Amino acid sequence: MSATVPDWLGTALASTGAGMPKHAAKLLIAELADQRSFARGGFAFSSPAFDNGEELDPCFTADEEDAVAPPLEWSAPPPGAQEIVIIVQDADANGDTPTLHWAVWGLPGQKGKLLEGEAPPRVGKNAKHNSEWLLPEPPHDDEPHRYVFQIFALDLPMTVMPGAKMADLIQSMKGQVTAANILTATYKREEWEDEEGDDE
């Protein structure tokens, strides 16, 4: 994988008004999509819970009990799409690579949506090796992390089973992406409260 962020991806990430994420070049979309497939045919990705570049509500993170995955919506992909895949990665994660928070597939190749907290048809292993939405939990003293929601339209259905690892997904998706797009959300945890008070 290239260490350089493709121009089309860099432009899309920069549109949020923040700087370039630490692991932008290692996002899955940088490997599997290209300028031709990005937003092809007006393929769009959004959420009723946040606008592109806005902060995630704590109800989607580890800072709130009973937190769930946010709702997502997408427009109709170009004709011939057989399946929709959604990958969410923390592009500012500590370490050398983005953290995988969600891998969803088995969605029909058409206009669609996932409701807040809805269980998708097929979910792969996240960075904690669980098949679920990995709640964002960046370190308290970190700057806001960018969570990049990536959507892919494939011209063939995926053959991997639920619980598959990232490597298996990548292998199955290579050469099959006909359209793709991203949606970015940020999250910064609240400062630790001083339980001792402000005594001097």
N, C-alpha and C positions, 0 to 999 in steps of 0.2 A: 504494500500500500504506500502511496506517495506521502511524503511529509509536507507537501504543499497543498493548501486549500484551493480547490478548483475555483475559478473566477465566479462561476454561476452560483456556487454555494456560498462563497464569501460575500457576494452581493446580497443574497437572501438573509444571511445571518446578520449582516451589518444593518439591514433595514429595521432592526429592533432598536437601534440607537445605542446599543452597548458595544463594547470592544469585542474583538474576536475571541471566542471561547478557546480555552487551553488546548482541547483535543479536537478542534474543528476538523483537522485533516484526517482524523481517525474515526469519524462518524461513519456508520454503515452506509449512509447515502452517498458519501464520497467515493466509496468502493463500487457500489452497485448501480448508481445512476450516472447520468451525464447531462450535458447542456441540452441535448435533444429531448431527453425524457423528462427533464425538470419542468413541472407545471404544464406538460404537454396537453394540448386540447383544452386548456383552462382548468385542468385538474386542480381542485382547491381543497384545503384542509383547514378546519377551524374548530373552535370550542365555544359553546354558549357560556362557559364558566370563566373564560379569560380571553383577551385579545392577544394577538401575536406580540411577544415581548413583555407582556404583563406578568405580575407576580401570581404564583399559585396561592389559592386560599389554603390556610392551614388544614382545612378539612380533607385535603388530598395528601397530607404529609404525616410524618411520624409525630408531629407536635400536637395532634388532636386524636382523641380516642375515637374508635369506630371510623377511622379515615378510609376512604375508598378512592378508586381511580376516577379521574375527571371525565365528564362527558365529551365526546368527540363527534364531529360530523365531516363528511366529505362529499364532494360533488361527483357526478358521473365521470368515470374514467373514459379514455378513448375507446372506441369500438374494438372488440376482440379481447378485452380484459376478462380473465377467468377467476381471478382471486385478488383480494385486498389483504395486504400485510401491514401491520403497524409495529414499529420499533421505537422505544423511548430510551434515550441515553443521556446521562449527565455528562455534558461536554466540558465541565470544569472540575471533574472528580479528581481527588488526590490520587497520585500514582501515574502510571504511564499510559493508561488507556481510559476511554469513557466507561462509566459504569452502566451496565444494562439494567434498566428498571422494568421493562415490559417488552414482551415479544408475543404478538397476537397475529394469528392467521386463520384461515378457514372462513373468511368473510366473503360474501358474494361480490363478483366483479361489477358492481353497479353503485349508484348513489346510495349512501347509507349513513348509519350513525351507531354509536355505542352510548347508551344512557349512563348516567352517573352510577358507578358501582356495579354495572352490568357484568355478568360473567360471559366473556367471549367464548366462541366455539372451541378454539384451540389456543393454548398458552404454553410458551416454552419456559425453560429455566432462566431465571434472572441471575443477577450477580451473587445472590445469596443461595442459589440453587433451589429456589422455590418457584412453583408455577403460579405466580400471582403478581399483582402490582406491587413493586418494591417501593415502599413509602420513602420519599425524599427526606434525608436526614443529614444535611451538610454540617460540618463542624460549626459551632457557635461563632467562632471568631473569623470564619471565612467570609470573603466578599460573596455577593449573590452568585449562586450556581445557575448555569443555563441548562434547562432540561429540553432537549430537542426531540420533539415528537415527529417521527418520520413515517410517511405513508408511501406504499409502493403498490402499483397495479401490475399484476403478472399476466402474461399471455398463456400460462399453463397453470393448472392447480398444483398446490404443494403436495408432496407425497410424504412429508415427515409427520410423525405422530406427536400428539400432545406430550409436553415434557421434554421436547427436543432441546439440545444445546445450541448455542449461537452458531457454532461451526457448521452444524448440520443445516441450519436455516440458510446460512450464506451459500453453502454448496448447492442447495436446492433453488435458490433465487438467482444465481449467476446466469446472465444471459437471457433472463426471462422478464426483466423490468421494462415495461412499456411507458410508464408514467410514474412520477414521484413528486413529492412536495414535503415541506416541513412546517411545523408550528412550534414556536419557542416560548417557554415559560421560565420565569426566574423564581428562585426562592432563597431567602436569607433568614436564618433562624433568629429569634428574638435574643437579645442579650441576656446573660445569666442575671437573675435578680439577686441583689445583695441581701441575703437573709439576716445579716447582722445589723442592717440599718445603716444610717449615715453617721454614726457616732465617730467623733474625732478623738 
